[in-house]
Amino acid sequence: MIEFEWDNNKATANWRDHGVTFQHAVKAFSDHFAVEWIDDRENYGEERFNLLGICEGVILHVTYTERGENIRIISARRAQKYEQKYYYSENSF
């Protein structure tokens, strides 16, 4: 089973800034139609990934990294319109 982790200070700031808890963001990983890609916009010193997944009817954009066998959530927010279009273009419902 996948284990999730995060920095509690970052989680609090994420809730304040984006209105999404990391506990809620974990549910996006259960979306069987989730879209993932490597976040290579910058050199973060670690490999980062982006995930678009539906959670309770809302598409979330979650940035994360892998730490051993755990997934460490870095940020989570509601997907922007262009990201929502991308999600649906990758999935033919």
Beta strands, then each sheet from edge to edge (+ up, - down):
strand 1: 3-5
strand 2: 35-38
strand 3: 48-55
strand 4: 58-67
strand 5: 70-78
sheet 1: 1+ 5+ 4- 3+ 2-
end
